């Protein structure tokens, strides 16, 4: 699998790409090695650059840079939790399949979770310039990818795709909130260690 071609396919022609993906025998480990660990690193690396090199603009307080050690620690925790989050979401997709008349298949659920994260991972690049972070909303295209991919990979009837998608999205939000909470529990951002640019 060529990663660039897969990214283009899943973003530009998802219906056709899901059909191709459904027929692939890529293992979970192979998918981590060839796709997830690479794309999943975009957001955390961009966050480190954005927080420590570009700086964070706080309204009425000015622009601050987070100490590099703090931002790297936060990035590492975010990255690890991102990798775990894909697996947890795949487990949820797989567990919900019978509820929506689909077929349980962890490998297919994992492919669905991993490739649906693609827009979000790519949109993570905008975190380099914190004021552009709002463009991360482009990652919401992943919701559509889930909707289109569920009937193909999990064999759920198309008429049940909307309900299945909503259930998966709710689970994804819960997973994201938990990842954020765990990340913030491990990493504190000491305001005394922040540096104003030029000082």
Backbone bond lengths (Angstrom), bond angles and torsions (degrees), N, CA, C in turn:
res aa  C-N    CA-C-N  psi(-1)  N-CA   C-N-CA  omega(-1)  CA-C   N-CA-C  phi
1 X - - - 1.450 - - 1.520 108.94 -
2 X 1.316 116.79 125.49 1.452 122.45 174.54 1.524 107.81 -86.71
3 X 1.338 116.86 121.30 1.454 120.79 -173.54 1.526 112.16 -62.16
4 X 1.328 117.66 -43.57 1.463 120.56 -178.05 1.529 110.11 -62.82
5 X 1.317 116.63 -44.03 1.467 120.13 178.86 1.525 111.10 -64.85
6 X 1.324 117.00 -37.32 1.463 120.30 178.83 1.521 110.05 -65.48
7 X 1.330 116.96 -43.55 1.467 120.55 179.10 1.527 109.74 -60.88
8 X 1.321 116.61 -48.13 1.469 120.23 178.82 1.525 110.70 -59.54
9 X 1.318 116.51 -45.38 1.458 120.46 -178.67 1.514 113.07 -62.68
10 X 1.330 116.98 -46.20 1.466 120.22 -176.33 1.524 111.13 -69.93
11 X 1.332 117.36 -30.44 1.462 120.29 179.93 1.527 112.82 -83.48
12 X 1.327 117.05 -39.02 1.462 120.47 -172.47 1.528 114.45 -97.60
13 X 1.318 117.59 -29.22 1.466 121.39 -179.73 1.531 109.83 -138.44
14 X 1.326 116.22 63.02 1.470 118.53 -172.71 1.526 114.75 -61.43
15 X 1.310 118.15 -37.06 1.473 119.31 -177.88 1.524 110.85 -61.65
16 X 1.324 116.12 -45.62 1.462 119.92 179.27 1.526 111.08 -70.18
17 X 1.326 116.14 -38.27 1.470 119.93 -177.07 1.523 111.29 -67.58
18 X 1.341 117.56 -37.46 1.467 119.90 178.09 1.520 110.53 -61.86
19 X 1.330 117.53 -36.42 1.470 120.83 178.08 1.527 110.62 -62.70
20 X 1.328 115.95 -42.34 1.468 120.93 178.13 1.526 109.83 -64.74
21 X 1.329 116.02 -47.16 1.468 122.06 -178.16 1.530 110.61 -60.72
22 X 1.325 116.63 -40.62 1.469 120.67 -178.49 1.524 111.80 -58.68
23 X 1.326 117.10 -32.45 1.458 120.78 -178.80 1.515 114.78 -86.40
24 X 1.320 117.20 -6.18 1.466 120.58 -178.82 1.526 110.97 -81.36
25 X 1.319 115.36 150.37 1.467 120.62 179.89 1.527 111.53 -107.53
26 X 1.310 116.55 28.99 1.458 121.31 179.98 1.523 110.15 -61.75
27 X 1.330 116.55 129.67 1.465 120.35 179.12 1.526 110.03 -80.73
28 X 1.308 115.36 165.87 1.461 121.16 178.14 1.524 110.04 -60.41
29 X 1.321 117.37 -44.24 1.474 121.45 179.90 1.525 110.51 -62.23
30 X 1.334 117.33 -44.56 1.468 120.62 179.21 1.520 111.14 -62.33
31 X 1.326 116.51 -39.73 1.457 120.71 -179.89 1.526 111.01 -66.27
32 X 1.324 116.35 -39.27 1.466 118.94 174.42 1.523 109.97 -60.46
33 X 1.326 117.09 -49.95 1.467 121.29 -174.53 1.525 113.29 -65.95
34 X 1.314 116.85 -41.25 1.458 119.52 -172.04 1.526 114.66 -94.18
35 X 1.325 118.19 -10.39 1.464 119.09 -172.75 1.534 113.18 -140.02
36 X 1.312 116.11 -58.09 1.463 120.67 -170.21 1.522 112.88 -67.04
37 X 1.333 117.83 -46.98 1.471 118.49 -176.84 1.526 111.51 -66.21
38 X 1.323 117.01 -23.61 1.464 120.26 179.18 1.526 110.10 -81.35
39 X 1.324 117.05 -57.90 1.465 119.98 -177.51 1.525 112.17 -69.29
40 X 1.321 116.67 -33.80 1.459 120.12 179.29 1.518 113.67 -65.33
41 X 1.327 117.30 -16.84 1.468 121.45 179.81 1.523 112.98 -83.44
42 X 1.324 118.18 -15.09 1.467 120.86 -175.27 1.524 111.62 -58.29
43 X 1.318 117.45 -52.80 1.464 121.41 -178.11 1.519 113.87 -61.16
44 X 1.336 118.29 -50.63 1.463 119.02 179.16 1.534 113.53 -60.98
45 X 1.326 117.55 -40.55 1.469 119.84 178.35 1.522 110.00 -66.00
46 X 1.331 116.58 -43.64 1.462 120.52 178.34 1.528 110.95 -62.00
47 X 1.324 116.97 -37.60 1.465 120.71 179.68 1.523 111.14 -65.58
48 X 1.329 117.21 -41.19 1.471 120.60 177.87 1.525 109.49 -61.26
49 X 1.324 116.68 -47.18 1.471 120.52 179.56 1.524 110.12 -62.64
50 X 1.325 116.27 -45.79 1.455 120.45 -178.57 1.516 113.85 -63.73
51 X 1.334 117.00 -42.20 1.469 120.19 -177.22 1.520 113.11 -76.05
52 X 1.329 117.12 -37.54 1.463 119.50 -170.93 1.519 114.98 -104.02
53 X 1.316 118.26 -25.91 1.460 119.83 -177.82 1.523 110.80 -104.16
54 X 1.334 117.15 -51.79 1.464 121.14 179.41 1.522 109.95 -74.57
55 X 1.307 116.29 -46.05 1.459 120.99 -179.79 1.514 111.85 104.45
56 X 1.305 115.08 159.01 1.454 122.89 -178.69 1.516 107.72 -109.11
57 X 1.330 116.62 128.19 1.456 121.04 179.32 1.522 108.95 -93.74
58 X 1.321 115.71 119.64 1.457 121.21 178.78 1.526 106.88 -109.35
59 X 1.351 117.31 118.11 1.464 119.92 -177.80 1.529 112.09 -52.71
60 X 1.307 114.83 136.48 1.464 124.48 178.47 1.525 113.95 66.73
61 X 1.329 117.69 1.19 1.468 120.19 -179.94 1.519 111.36 -121.11
62 X 1.310 117.03 -20.97 1.456 120.18 179.23 1.514 112.38 106.84
63 X 1.309 113.94 -168.05 1.458 121.30 -178.04 1.522 109.04 -103.96
64 X 1.309 116.36 135.62 1.459 121.48 -177.95 1.521 110.07 -130.85
65 X 1.315 114.43 152.27 1.464 120.54 172.75 1.524 107.96 -113.11
66 X 1.305 114.59 131.19 1.460 120.76 177.35 1.527 107.21 -79.86
67 X 1.331 118.81 138.77 1.469 120.21 177.76 1.531 111.00 -53.13
68 X 1.312 116.17 138.28 1.465 121.99 -174.54 1.529 112.18 -57.04
69 X 1.338 117.31 -38.37 1.471 119.10 -179.85 1.529 110.98 -64.21
70 X 1.323 116.37 -37.65 1.463 120.48 178.69 1.519 110.88 -67.58
71 X 1.341 116.58 -45.06 1.464 118.72 -178.27 1.530 111.43 -69.16
72 X 1.333 117.86 -35.13 1.469 119.92 176.87 1.526 110.22 -65.64
73 X 1.325 116.74 -43.88 1.467 120.12 178.21 1.529 110.19 -60.41
74 X 1.332 116.36 -43.54 1.469 120.28 178.50 1.522 110.50 -63.48
75 X 1.327 116.36 -40.63 1.462 120.90 179.44 1.517 112.39 -64.05
76 X 1.326 116.82 -41.34 1.470 120.91 179.71 1.531 110.24 -64.78
77 X 1.329 116.19 -44.98 1.467 119.78 179.17 1.529 109.99 -63.06
78 X 1.337 116.41 -44.67 1.465 120.54 179.09 1.527 110.57 -60.19
79 X 1.309 117.03 -42.20 1.463 122.05 -178.53 1.532 111.25 -64.17
80 X 1.315 116.45 -48.34 1.470 120.55 179.58 1.527 110.45 -60.66
81 X 1.324 115.89 -44.48 1.460 119.25 -179.23 1.529 111.91 -68.31
82 X 1.327 117.15 -30.03 1.464 120.75 174.77 1.521 110.06 -63.76
83 X 1.334 116.00 -45.22 1.464 120.42 179.56 1.528 111.05 -62.61
84 X 1.320 116.20 -40.80 1.466 120.86 178.11 1.530 110.09 -68.29
85 X 1.334 116.40 -39.70 1.459 121.48 -178.20 1.520 113.50 -58.77
86 X 1.333 116.99 -37.84 1.468 120.70 178.16 1.528 109.67 -61.35
87 X 1.314 116.10 -44.91 1.463 120.40 -178.79 1.531 110.97 -65.54
88 X 1.326 116.51 -42.59 1.465 120.10 -179.67 1.528 110.10 -64.01
89 X 1.340 116.77 -43.26 1.462 119.46 178.83 1.531 110.80 -62.66
90 X 1.321 116.74 -39.38 1.470 120.24 177.51 1.528 110.68 -60.88
91 X 1.323 116.53 -41.41 1.472 120.55 177.88 1.528 110.81 -61.58
92 X 1.333 116.16 -40.43 1.467 120.63 179.33 1.529 110.15 -65.93
93 X 1.339 116.58 -46.31 1.469 120.55 178.39 1.525 110.08 -56.91
94 X 1.318 115.82 -44.57 1.464 120.72 -179.52 1.531 111.24 -64.94
95 X 1.323 116.89 -44.26 1.467 120.94 -178.22 1.528 111.81 -65.36
96 X 1.338 117.17 -33.70 1.462 120.90 -178.25 1.527 113.71 -79.95
97 X 1.315 117.64 -15.13 1.469 121.13 -174.41 1.531 113.80 -51.23
98 X 1.334 120.06 -50.86 1.473 119.24 -178.79 1.534 113.10 -62.33
99 X 1.321 117.02 -31.67 1.463 121.22 179.30 1.525 110.95 -60.52
100 X 1.332 116.59 -32.05 1.464 121.75 -178.46 1.533 111.33 -110.29
101 X 1.331 115.48 30.68 1.475 123.60 176.99 1.523 113.18 58.27
102 X 1.327 115.79 30.35 1.456 120.38 176.76 1.516 110.66 -99.87
103 X 1.323 115.46 179.88 1.461 121.30 179.19 1.523 109.99 -106.26
104 X 1.324 115.96 131.08 1.466 119.80 175.98 1.529 109.03 -68.86
105 X 1.323 115.41 129.62 1.456 121.65 177.33 1.528 106.44 -163.21
106 X 1.322 116.70 99.75 1.461 120.50 -174.21 1.524 112.14 -60.15
107 X 1.311 117.89 -38.80 1.462 119.73 -178.89 1.532 110.88 -63.37
108 X 1.332 116.80 -43.37 1.468 120.16 178.04 1.531 110.37 -66.50
109 X 1.326 116.93 -40.63 1.465 120.90 178.46 1.521 110.50 -62.77
110 X 1.324 115.99 -37.36 1.457 120.02 179.84 1.525 110.67 -67.40
111 X 1.325 117.07 -42.13 1.467 120.02 177.21 1.525 110.10 -61.49
112 X 1.323 116.59 -41.38 1.459 120.98 179.25 1.528 110.92 -62.02
113 X 1.318 116.73 -47.18 1.467 120.42 179.50 1.523 110.89 -62.39
114 X 1.311 116.97 -48.52 1.465 121.11 -176.12 1.519 112.20 -61.88
115 X 1.306 117.29 -51.03 1.466 119.61 -176.07 1.526 112.33 -72.58
116 X 1.327 117.64 -26.21 1.464 120.13 177.02 1.524 112.11 -71.29
117 X 1.316 117.00 -22.70 1.462 120.79 176.68 1.530 112.31 -76.02
118 X 1.328 118.40 -13.12 1.461 122.47 -174.22 1.528 113.74 -49.65
119 X 1.348 120.35 -52.42 1.465 118.54 -178.51 1.526 112.96 -61.39
120 X 1.316 116.60 -37.64 1.467 120.35 178.76 1.513 112.24 -65.17
121 X 1.333 115.99 -41.84 1.462 119.24 178.53 1.518 110.82 -64.91
122 X 1.322 117.04 -43.30 1.463 119.91 179.44 1.526 111.20 -65.92
123 X 1.324 116.95 -39.70 1.465 120.84 178.99 1.527 111.47 -66.31
124 X 1.326 117.25 -18.48 1.463 121.32 177.90 1.517 113.31 -60.08
125 X 1.323 117.85 -19.91 1.461 121.40 179.58 1.527 111.08 -61.51
126 X 1.324 117.24 -28.09 1.461 120.83 -177.99 1.524 112.90 -67.54
127 X 1.321 117.66 -14.05 1.463 121.17 179.77 1.536 110.94 -69.64
128 X 1.334 117.07 -15.64 1.471 119.68 177.46 1.518 109.86 -56.19
129 X 1.315 116.51 -42.35 1.465 120.85 175.68 1.523 105.39 -108.08
130 X 1.335 116.60 99.73 1.461 120.50 -171.37 1.529 114.92 -49.45
131 X 1.339 118.06 -33.71 1.462 118.68 179.80 1.526 112.02 -69.24
132 X 1.327 117.38 -18.25 1.465 120.91 176.25 1.526 111.59 -90.31
133 X 1.313 116.82 -1.34 1.461 121.18 -178.67 1.518 113.30 -53.77
134 X 1.338 116.45 -27.90 1.464 120.71 179.04 1.529 111.27 -60.53
135 X 1.336 116.59 -25.97 1.462 119.84 178.69 1.528 111.47 -67.41
136 X 1.315 116.56 -10.14 1.458 120.64 174.14 1.519 111.77 -59.19
137 X 1.332 115.58 -16.22 1.464 120.29 177.78 1.528 111.35 -60.61
138 X 1.332 116.04 -20.50 1.465 120.04 176.29 1.530 110.83 -60.19
139 X 1.317 116.13 -22.44 1.459 120.62 177.70 1.520 113.23 -64.71
140 X 1.329 116.68 -15.26 1.464 120.15 179.05 1.528 112.31 -64.99
141 X 1.316 116.74 -13.21 1.465 120.63 175.28 1.534 109.80 -58.98
142 X 1.313 116.24 -23.97 1.461 121.10 177.26 1.525 112.41 -59.30
143 X 1.337 117.30 -28.27 1.467 120.84 177.75 1.527 110.10 -63.78
144 X 1.321 115.36 -42.18 1.463 119.85 177.22 1.526 110.29 -64.47
145 X 1.324 116.25 -39.83 1.464 119.84 179.30 1.527 111.13 -60.87
146 X 1.322 116.41 -39.12 1.470 120.15 177.03 1.527 109.73 -63.29
147 X 1.321 115.81 -47.67 1.465 121.52 -178.87 1.529 111.59 -57.12
148 X 1.321 116.28 -44.28 1.468 120.84 -178.91 1.530 110.97 -74.05
149 X 1.328 117.21 -34.13 1.461 121.12 -175.02 1.515 116.20 -80.95
150 X 1.320 118.08 -27.09 1.470 120.50 -176.87 1.529 113.76 -57.01
151 X 1.338 119.45 -48.57 1.470 118.08 -179.44 1.530 113.02 -65.01
152 X 1.317 116.48 -29.57 1.462 120.37 -176.90 1.527 111.16 -79.05
153 X 1.325 117.05 -49.77 1.458 120.11 -175.00 1.525 113.66 -85.82
154 X 1.324 117.13 -36.63 1.464 119.89 -176.14 1.528 112.16 -101.80
155 X 1.321 116.69 0.66 1.473 123.13 175.27 1.528 112.98 58.79
156 X 1.335 116.06 31.79 1.463 118.86 176.48 1.528 108.47 -84.81
157 X 1.333 118.08 147.41 1.461 120.02 178.01 1.532 110.18 -61.25
158 X 1.320 116.45 142.59 1.474 120.90 -177.99 1.528 111.71 -56.57
159 X 1.330 116.75 -35.74 1.469 119.26 -178.14 1.533 112.39 -68.28
160 X 1.321 117.22 -15.23 1.469 120.08 177.69 1.529 112.00 -101.95
161 X 1.324 116.73 1.68 1.466 120.72 -176.66 1.522 113.24 -63.62
162 X 1.342 116.89 -37.62 1.465 118.84 -177.82 1.527 110.26 -64.49
163 X 1.329 117.44 -47.74 1.465 120.49 178.85 1.517 112.01 -62.76
164 X 1.322 116.07 -41.62 1.471 121.90 178.59 1.531 109.28 -62.78
165 X 1.333 116.22 -43.75 1.466 120.76 179.62 1.520 110.57 -61.87
166 X 1.323 116.73 -45.48 1.469 120.52 179.88 1.527 110.34 -59.81
167 X 1.325 117.15 -44.12 1.470 120.68 179.10 1.526 111.21 -62.44
168 X 1.333 116.94 -42.21 1.469 120.95 179.16 1.526 110.47 -66.69
169 X 1.335 116.83 -40.94 1.468 120.50 -179.98 1.529 110.42 -64.40
170 X 1.318 117.31 -42.82 1.470 120.08 177.39 1.528 109.78 -60.29
171 X 1.325 116.56 -44.25 1.470 120.06 177.42 1.525 110.29 -62.01
172 X 1.328 116.79 -40.98 1.463 120.88 178.77 1.517 112.19 -62.79
173 X 1.331 116.58 -39.29 1.470 120.43 178.09 1.523 109.85 -64.95
174 X 1.321 116.54 -44.68 1.470 120.31 178.52 1.529 110.02 -60.27
175 X 1.328 116.85 -44.29 1.470 120.87 178.77 1.523 110.05 -61.18
176 X 1.341 117.37 -43.62 1.468 121.05 179.93 1.525 111.70 -63.46
177 X 1.324 116.01 -42.01 1.471 119.72 178.58 1.525 110.02 -63.55
178 X 1.327 116.68 -43.15 1.468 120.02 178.57 1.525 111.22 -63.83
179 X 1.338 117.00 -41.22 1.465 120.53 177.66 1.523 109.81 -61.20
180 X 1.331 116.39 -44.59 1.461 120.09 178.33 1.520 112.09 -62.39
181 X 1.332 116.60 -42.73 1.463 120.51 -179.75 1.520 111.27 -65.06
182 X 1.330 116.47 -44.59 1.466 120.02 178.95 1.519 110.02 -64.34
183 X 1.325 116.28 -42.88 1.460 120.97 179.79 1.527 110.80 -58.97
184 X 1.335 116.54 -46.95 1.462 119.89 -179.39 1.526 112.37 -70.75
185 X 1.324 117.47 -25.99 1.462 120.24 177.45 1.526 111.12 -68.77
186 X 1.331 116.19 -33.99 1.461 120.50 -179.10 1.521 113.12 -85.74
187 X 1.310 116.48 -26.96 1.460 120.57 -173.84 1.515 109.34 -120.02
188 X 1.313 115.64 123.88 1.460 119.85 173.24 1.520 107.70 -109.99
189 X 1.295 115.34 147.49 1.458 120.89 179.63 1.526 108.06 -107.89
190 X 1.324 117.41 90.85 1.464 119.55 -177.25 1.524 110.83 -67.29
191 X 1.329 116.04 121.85 1.461 119.54 -178.69 1.519 111.44 -67.46
192 X 1.312 117.65 -25.21 1.464 119.53 179.14 1.519 111.78 -70.45
193 X 1.331 117.32 -20.74 1.457 120.47 -179.63 1.517 113.59 -92.72
194 X 1.344 117.14 -1.88 1.456 119.95 -179.30 1.520 109.93 -76.78
195 X 1.302 115.12 148.31 1.462 120.61 -178.13 1.511 109.85 -121.98
196 X 1.334 116.07 131.71 1.455 119.90 174.94 1.520 107.49 -79.94
197 X 1.349 118.04 132.93 1.459 119.92 178.77 1.526 111.12 -55.82
198 X 1.306 115.58 139.62 1.458 121.26 179.16 1.515 113.87 84.74
199 X 1.324 117.59 1.63 1.468 119.38 -179.31 1.502 110.37 -115.63
